[in-house]
């Protein structure tokens, strides 16, 4: 999910770009014309240097960088492509080309260029620069993997068990995995669809969604979900949201007193159900006092409550597409103080989950091309990419001690459950292994 090129030659010029006003033809092809005079002077000067010194690839890289950092990626790639005809073995130009192609969404060209750089005599010099595109930052281990799909996993409060959903019976059911015995068992298995499970903090109940009370003869993805709790000893199921709307994504507060969720109940428009807007709600753990926290003609989702929150001083994190793309926001228990904390233009930041220390948030984003996991401080600062894989890594959640992140991914074909250990750096990778990963990605 767009990696920035760290050249300082024209730092800050992008801030002054107005709009493209046209182009003219030169010996090196189209030359971008812009309205900002200072930027245009830089482009013209570099273009003259390229024409005067056609074999100097450094000037081409500088011109390509100016184009790239101001949004003219196609022109940047054309400048570099002409240089390849002069010196096809210039690794730095190939690397820059890969970075720009990746930012422009042309993965195949980017991956091929990365591969050519690694196979060049200078390949070892680029190993550490290219590896982060294909290698996770920390050690990742698959813990649950079957021919079925598994997803939406969470730890129990003691960290000894994992709850998740699986379609191994032909529809979504809820399962529990024991970390010590490495065995799974079903907790809720009905003909309906059970999803989005989580243990209660005291370990006595689980919360989840189910379609069991929607008896319409429609496809399961059109059925309305309700939120249920079930005792793990008596297996008594209680519907907390007996409502004609779709309710989903339940999450307990750390003290177990509240449950946040998403619902379409406040959108009364006469439109197909999939066009209804979802908004954030909070209720007491027994389903009483269901309070709407967000509203508007946009979708809010994936709420989670910060540890230590109370009605008077509480924080809820969620994602929303109210800015055009999904970003992560926070609000209070009355929904009055809404603040955006991630800002990634033309990308989606989704599904925040906060650590028990209240210091870190994990989420997933497509800002670098596909969905990867990221971590940041609870105020949105110090954002760090955690995974790097051509597959999609989704719906992360912290372990109770904050040292591990559990998530689901299709990196091995279908969706399985993985754990990332934040205390263990990923082992070094060789050039041959990295090239193999690039081949798989291609």
C-alpha positions as CSV (number, residue, x, y, z in Angstrom):
1,X,0.0,0.0,0.0
2,X,3.8,4.5,-2.5
3,X,7.2,4.4,-0.8
4,X,8.7,7.9,-0.7
5,X,12.0,8.5,-2.6
6,X,14.4,10.0,-0.1
7,X,16.3,12.4,-2.3
8,X,16.9,15.9,-1.0
9,X,17.7,17.7,-4.2
10,X,14.3,19.3,-4.5
11,X,13.0,19.0,-1.0
12,X,10.0,21.2,-0.3
13,X,9.2,22.1,-4.0
14,X,6.1,19.9,-4.0
15,X,4.5,22.3,-1.6
16,X,4.5,25.0,-4.3
17,X,3.1,23.0,-7.2
18,X,0.0,24.5,-8.5
19,X,-1.3,22.7,-11.6
20,X,-0.1,21.2,-14.8
21,X,-0.6,23.8,-17.6
22,X,0.6,21.8,-20.6
23,X,3.8,20.4,-22.0
24,X,6.3,20.9,-24.8
25,X,8.4,18.5,-26.8
26,X,12.1,18.2,-26.3
27,X,14.8,15.9,-27.6
28,X,14.1,13.7,-24.5
29,X,10.4,13.7,-25.0
30,X,7.6,15.6,-23.3
31,X,8.6,18.2,-20.7
32,X,6.1,19.0,-18.0
33,X,5.0,22.6,-17.8
34,X,3.8,23.9,-14.5
35,X,2.5,27.2,-13.3
36,X,5.0,27.5,-10.4
37,X,7.9,29.5,-11.8
38,X,10.5,28.2,-9.3
39,X,9.6,24.6,-10.0
40,X,9.5,25.2,-13.7
41,X,13.0,26.7,-13.6
42,X,14.2,23.5,-11.8
43,X,12.6,21.3,-14.4
44,X,14.0,23.3,-17.4
45,X,17.5,23.4,-15.9
46,X,17.6,19.7,-15.3
47,X,16.2,19.0,-18.8
48,X,19.0,21.1,-20.3
49,X,21.6,19.2,-18.3
50,X,20.1,15.9,-19.4
51,X,20.2,17.0,-23.1
52,X,23.7,18.4,-22.7
53,X,25.1,15.3,-20.8
54,X,23.0,12.4,-22.1
55,X,25.4,9.8,-20.6
56,X,25.2,11.3,-17.1
57,X,22.5,9.3,-15.5
58,X,22.8,11.4,-12.3
59,X,21.0,14.2,-14.0
60,X,18.3,11.9,-15.2
61,X,17.7,10.6,-11.7
62,X,17.5,14.1,-10.4
63,X,14.9,15.1,-13.1
64,X,13.0,11.8,-12.4
65,X,12.9,12.6,-8.7
66,X,11.5,16.1,-9.3
67,X,8.8,14.7,-11.5
68,X,8.0,11.9,-9.0
69,X,7.8,14.1,-5.9
70,X,5.4,16.4,-7.8
71,X,3.1,13.7,-9.0
72,X,4.4,13.2,-12.6
73,X,5.3,9.5,-12.2
74,X,4.8,8.6,-15.9
75,X,7.2,11.3,-17.0
76,X,9.7,10.3,-14.3
77,X,9.6,6.7,-15.5
78,X,10.1,7.7,-19.2
79,X,13.2,9.8,-18.2
80,X,14.7,6.7,-16.5
81,X,13.7,4.3,-19.3
82,X,15.7,6.4,-21.8
83,X,18.7,6.2,-19.5
84,X,18.5,2.4,-19.5
85,X,19.2,2.4,-23.2
86,X,22.5,4.2,-22.4
87,X,23.5,2.1,-19.4
88,X,21.3,-0.9,-18.6
89,X,23.5,-1.8,-15.7
90,X,23.1,1.3,-13.6
91,X,21.6,-0.1,-10.4
92,X,20.7,3.2,-8.7
93,X,18.5,4.2,-11.7
94,X,16.9,0.8,-11.7
95,X,16.2,1.1,-8.0
96,X,14.7,4.5,-8.4
97,X,12.6,3.3,-11.3
98,X,11.2,0.5,-9.1
99,X,10.3,2.9,-6.3
100,X,8.5,5.2,-8.7
101,X,6.7,2.4,-10.5
102,X,5.5,1.0,-7.1
103,X,4.2,4.4,-6.1
104,X,2.4,4.6,-9.4
105,X,0.7,1.3,-8.8
106,X,2.7,-0.6,-11.4
107,X,3.8,-3.6,-9.3
108,X,5.0,-5.8,-12.1
109,X,7.4,-3.2,-13.4
110,X,8.5,-2.4,-9.9
111,X,9.2,-6.0,-8.9
112,X,11.0,-6.8,-12.1
113,X,13.2,-3.7,-11.6
114,X,14.0,-4.8,-8.0
115,X,14.9,-8.2,-9.2
116,X,17.3,-6.8,-11.9
117,X,18.9,-4.6,-9.2
118,X,19.5,-7.6,-6.9
119,X,20.9,-9.7,-9.8
120,X,23.4,-6.9,-10.8
121,X,27.0,-6.8,-9.5
122,X,25.9,-4.2,-6.9
123,X,23.0,-6.4,-5.7
124,X,24.3,-6.8,-2.2
125,X,24.4,-3.0,-1.7
126,X,20.6,-2.9,-2.2
127,X,19.6,-5.9,-0.2
128,X,18.7,-3.9,2.9
129,X,16.9,-1.3,0.9
130,X,14.7,-3.7,-1.1
131,X,14.1,-6.3,1.6
132,X,11.6,-4.2,3.6
133,X,9.2,-4.4,0.7
134,X,9.0,-8.2,1.0
135,X,10.1,-9.1,4.6
136,X,8.2,-8.6,7.8
137,X,9.9,-6.5,10.4
138,X,9.4,-9.0,13.2
139,X,9.2,-12.8,13.4
140,X,5.8,-14.2,12.1
141,X,4.5,-17.7,12.9
142,X,1.4,-19.4,11.6
143,X,-0.6,-20.8,14.5
144,X,-3.8,-21.9,12.9
145,X,-3.9,-23.1,9.3
146,X,-6.4,-25.5,7.7
147,X,-7.8,-25.9,4.2
148,X,-10.7,-23.7,5.5
149,X,-10.7,-20.0,6.0
150,X,-9.8,-18.6,9.5
151,X,-10.0,-15.0,10.6
152,X,-10.8,-12.3,13.2
153,X,-8.7,-13.8,16.0
154,X,-8.3,-12.5,19.5
155,X,-6.5,-13.6,22.6
156,X,-8.1,-14.5,26.0
157,X,-7.2,-12.2,28.9
158,X,-4.5,-14.7,30.1
159,X,-3.1,-15.1,26.7
160,X,-3.5,-18.9,26.8
161,X,-6.3,-19.2,24.3
162,X,-7.3,-17.7,20.9
163,X,-10.9,-17.2,19.7
164,X,-11.6,-17.0,16.0
165,X,-14.0,-17.7,13.2
166,X,-13.7,-20.5,10.7
167,X,-15.8,-21.8,7.8
168,X,-14.6,-25.4,8.0
169,X,-18.2,-26.6,8.4
170,X,-19.4,-24.7,5.4
171,X,-20.5,-21.5,7.2
172,X,-18.9,-19.2,9.8
173,X,-18.6,-20.7,13.3
174,X,-16.7,-19.7,16.4
175,X,-13.7,-21.8,17.5
176,X,-11.3,-21.7,20.4
177,X,-7.6,-22.6,20.1
178,X,-5.5,-23.7,23.1
179,X,-2.0,-22.4,22.9
180,X,-0.6,-25.1,25.2
181,X,-2.2,-28.2,23.6
182,X,-2.4,-26.6,20.1
183,X,-5.9,-28.0,19.7
184,X,-9.1,-26.3,18.5
185,X,-12.7,-26.9,19.5
186,X,-16.0,-25.3,18.4
187,X,-17.7,-22.9,20.8
188,X,-20.6,-21.9,18.6
189,X,-21.6,-24.0,15.6
190,X,-25.0,-23.5,14.1
191,X,-26.4,-23.4,10.5
192,X,-26.3,-19.6,10.9
193,X,-23.3,-17.4,10.4
194,X,-21.3,-16.6,13.6
195,X,-18.6,-14.0,13.3
196,X,-16.5,-11.3,15.1
197,X,-15.8,-13.2,18.3
198,X,-14.1,-11.9,21.5
199,X,-13.6,-13.2,25.0
200,X,-14.9,-11.2,27.9
201,X,-12.1,-9.8,30.1
202,X,-13.1,-12.2,32.9
203,X,-13.0,-15.2,30.5
204,X,-16.5,-16.3,31.4
205,X,-18.3,-15.2,28.3
206,X,-17.8,-14.5,24.6
207,X,-19.4,-11.8,22.4
208,X,-20.0,-12.4,18.7
209,X,-22.5,-11.8,15.9
210,X,-25.0,-14.2,14.5
211,X,-27.6,-14.3,11.8
212,X,-29.7,-17.0,13.6
213,X,-32.8,-14.8,14.0
214,X,-32.9,-13.8,10.4
215,X,-35.1,-16.5,8.8
216,X,-35.4,-14.9,5.3
217,X,-34.6,-17.0,2.4
218,X,-31.7,-14.9,1.2
219,X,-28.0,-15.3,0.7
220,X,-26.1,-15.3,4.0
221,X,-24.2,-12.0,3.2
222,X,-27.6,-10.3,3.0
223,X,-28.8,-11.5,6.3
224,X,-29.0,-9.2,9.3
225,X,-26.6,-9.8,12.2
226,X,-27.4,-9.4,15.9
227,X,-24.9,-9.3,18.7
228,X,-24.9,-12.1,21.2
229,X,-23.1,-13.1,24.4
230,X,-22.7,-16.7,25.5
231,X,-21.6,-18.1,28.8
232,X,-18.7,-20.6,28.4
233,X,-20.0,-22.7,31.2
234,X,-23.8,-22.8,30.6
235,X,-23.6,-22.1,26.8
236,X,-26.6,-19.8,27.2
237,X,-26.9,-17.4,24.3
238,X,-28.5,-14.0,24.8
239,X,-29.3,-11.6,21.9
240,X,-28.3,-8.1,23.0
241,X,-29.5,-6.2,20.0
242,X,-33.0,-7.3,19.1
243,X,-33.2,-4.8,16.4
244,X,-34.3,-4.9,12.7
245,X,-31.0,-3.5,11.6
246,X,-27.6,-5.0,10.9
247,X,-25.3,-5.0,14.1
248,X,-21.7,-6.1,14.1
249,X,-18.1,-5.7,15.2
250,X,-18.7,-6.0,19.0
251,X,-15.7,-5.3,21.4
252,X,-15.5,-5.3,25.2
253,X,-14.0,-2.5,27.2
254,X,-11.0,-3.7,29.2
255,X,-13.1,-3.8,32.4
256,X,-15.9,-5.7,30.7
257,X,-18.5,-3.1,31.6
258,X,-19.2,-1.9,28.0
259,X,-19.4,-3.2,24.5
260,X,-19.0,-1.1,21.4
261,X,-20.4,-2.1,18.1
262,X,-21.5,-0.9,14.6
263,X,-25.1,-0.6,13.5
264,X,-27.1,0.7,10.5
265,X,-30.2,1.3,12.7
266,X,-30.0,5.1,12.5
267,X,-30.1,5.2,8.6
268,X,-33.8,5.2,7.7
269,X,-33.4,5.8,4.0
270,X,-35.2,3.5,1.6
271,X,-32.2,2.0,-0.1
272,X,-30.7,-1.4,-0.4
273,X,-29.2,-2.7,2.9
274,X,-25.7,-2.6,1.6
275,X,-26.0,1.2,1.0
276,X,-27.0,1.9,4.5
277,X,-24.5,3.8,6.6
278,X,-23.0,2.1,9.7
279,X,-22.3,4.2,12.8
280,X,-20.7,3.6,16.2
281,X,-22.7,2.6,19.3
282,X,-21.9,1.7,22.8
283,X,-23.9,-0.3,25.4
284,X,-23.6,-1.8,28.8
285,X,-22.4,-5.4,28.9
286,X,-26.0,-6.7,29.3
287,X,-27.3,-4.8,26.3
288,X,-28.9,-1.9,28.2
289,X,-28.6,1.8,27.3
290,X,-27.5,1.5,23.6
291,X,-26.1,4.9,22.8
292,X,-25.3,6.2,19.3
293,X,-21.9,8.0,19.2
294,X,-21.5,8.9,15.5
295,X,-23.8,10.0,12.7
296,X,-23.6,11.3,9.2
297,X,-23.7,10.2,5.6
298,X,-20.6,8.1,5.8
299,X,-19.5,4.7,7.2
300,X,-17.9,4.4,10.7
301,X,-16.6,1.0,11.8
302,X,-14.4,-1.2,13.9
303,X,-14.6,0.6,17.3
304,X,-12.5,-0.3,20.3
305,X,-12.5,1.2,23.8
306,X,-9.2,2.5,25.3
307,X,-8.3,0.9,28.6
308,X,-9.3,2.9,31.7
309,X,-12.2,4.5,29.9
310,X,-15.2,5.6,31.9
311,X,-18.4,7.4,30.8
312,X,-17.0,10.7,32.1
313,X,-13.5,10.2,30.6
314,X,-13.5,7.6,27.9
315,X,-11.9,7.2,24.5
316,X,-13.1,5.1,21.6
317,X,-11.0,4.6,18.4
318,X,-12.7,3.7,15.1
319,X,-12.3,4.0,11.4
320,X,-14.4,6.1,9.0
321,X,-14.6,7.1,5.4
322,X,-15.9,10.5,6.2
323,X,-12.9,12.1,4.5
324,X,-13.3,10.1,1.3
325,X,-10.9,7.3,2.3
326,X,-10.9,5.4,5.5
327,X,-8.8,6.9,8.3
328,X,-8.6,6.3,12.0
329,X,-10.4,8.6,14.5
330,X,-11.0,8.9,18.2
331,X,-14.0,10.2,20.1
332,X,-15.4,10.3,23.7
333,X,-18.3,8.3,25.2
334,X,-20.7,11.0,24.1
335,X,-19.5,11.2,20.5
336,X,-18.8,14.9,20.9
337,X,-15.1,15.2,20.5
338,X,-14.2,13.5,17.2
339,X,-10.5,13.8,16.1
340,X,-8.8,12.3,13.1
341,X,-5.4,10.7,14.0
342,X,-4.2,9.2,10.7
343,X,-3.8,11.1,7.5
344,X,-2.9,9.0,4.4
345,X,-4.2,10.6,1.2
346,X,-5.8,8.1,-1.2
347,X,-5.3,5.2,1.1
348,X,-7.4,3.4,3.7
349,X,-6.4,3.0,7.4
350,X,-8.7,0.4,9.0
351,X,-9.5,-1.5,12.1
352,X,-7.6,0.1,15.0
353,X,-6.9,-2.1,18.1
354,X,-5.3,-0.6,21.2
355,X,-2.8,-2.3,23.5
356,X,-3.5,-2.9,27.2
357,X,-0.9,-0.3,28.1
358,X,-3.0,2.3,26.2
359,X,0.1,3.3,24.4
360,X,0.1,1.6,21.0
361,X,-2.5,1.0,18.2
362,X,-2.2,-1.6,15.5
363,X,-4.2,-1.4,12.3
364,X,-4.0,-2.3,8.6
365,X,-3.6,-0.1,5.6
366,X,-3.3,-0.2,1.8
367,X,-1.0,2.9,1.8
368,X,1.8,0.8,0.3
369,X,-0.2,-1.0,-2.4
370,X,-1.8,-3.9,-0.5
371,X,-3.1,-4.4,3.0
372,X,-0.2,-4.6,5.5
373,X,-0.1,-4.2,9.3
374,X,1.0,-1.0,10.9
375,X,1.6,0.2,14.5
376,X,1.5,3.7,15.9
377,X,1.3,5.6,19.2
378,X,-2.2,6.2,20.5
379,X,-2.1,9.8,19.3
380,X,-1.3,8.7,15.8
381,X,2.4,9.5,15.9
382,X,5.4,7.2,15.1
383,X,3.6,5.1,12.5
384,X,5.6,2.0,11.6
385,X,4.9,-0.7,9.0
386,X,5.1,-4.2,10.6
387,X,4.5,-6.6,7.7
388,X,5.7,-6.7,4.1
389,X,4.1,-9.4,2.0
390,X,2.3,-9.4,-1.4
391,X,-0.7,-11.0,0.3
392,X,-3.2,-9.2,2.5
393,X,-2.5,-9.0,6.3
394,X,-5.7,-8.0,8.1
395,X,-7.4,-7.3,11.4
396,X,-4.5,-7.2,13.9
397,X,-5.0,-7.4,17.7
398,X,-2.6,-7.3,20.6
399,X,-1.8,-10.0,23.1
400,X,-2.5,-9.1,26.7
401,X,1.1,-8.2,27.4
402,X,1.4,-6.2,24.2
403,X,4.3,-8.2,23.0
404,X,2.5,-10.1,20.2
405,X,0.1,-9.2,17.4
406,X,-2.4,-11.8,16.1
407,X,-3.9,-11.4,12.6
408,X,-5.2,-13.3,9.6
409,X,-3.6,-13.4,6.2
410,X,-3.8,-15.2,2.9
411,X,0.0,-15.3,2.4
412,X,-0.2,-19.1,2.2
413,X,-3.1,-19.2,-0.2
414,X,-6.2,-19.1,2.0
415,X,-6.8,-17.1,5.2
416,X,-5.0,-18.5,8.3
417,X,-4.1,-17.1,11.7
418,X,-0.6,-15.8,12.3
419,X,1.2,-14.3,15.3
420,X,3.9,-11.6,15.1
421,X,6.4,-11.4,18.0
422,X,7.3,-7.8,18.5
423,X,10.3,-8.8,20.7
424,X,11.9,-10.9,17.9
425,X,13.3,-9.2,14.8
426,X,12.8,-11.2,11.6
427,X,15.9,-13.1,10.6
428,X,18.2,-11.7,7.8
429,X,17.4,-12.7,4.3
430,X,19.7,-13.7,1.5
431,X,19.6,-12.3,-2.0
432,X,18.4,-15.6,-3.5
433,X,15.6,-15.9,-0.9
434,X,14.6,-12.3,-1.6
435,X,14.5,-12.9,-5.4
436,X,12.3,-16.0,-4.7
437,X,9.9,-13.9,-2.8
438,X,9.8,-11.3,-5.6
439,X,9.1,-14.1,-8.1
440,X,6.2,-15.3,-5.9
441,X,4.9,-11.8,-5.7
442,X,5.0,-11.5,-9.5
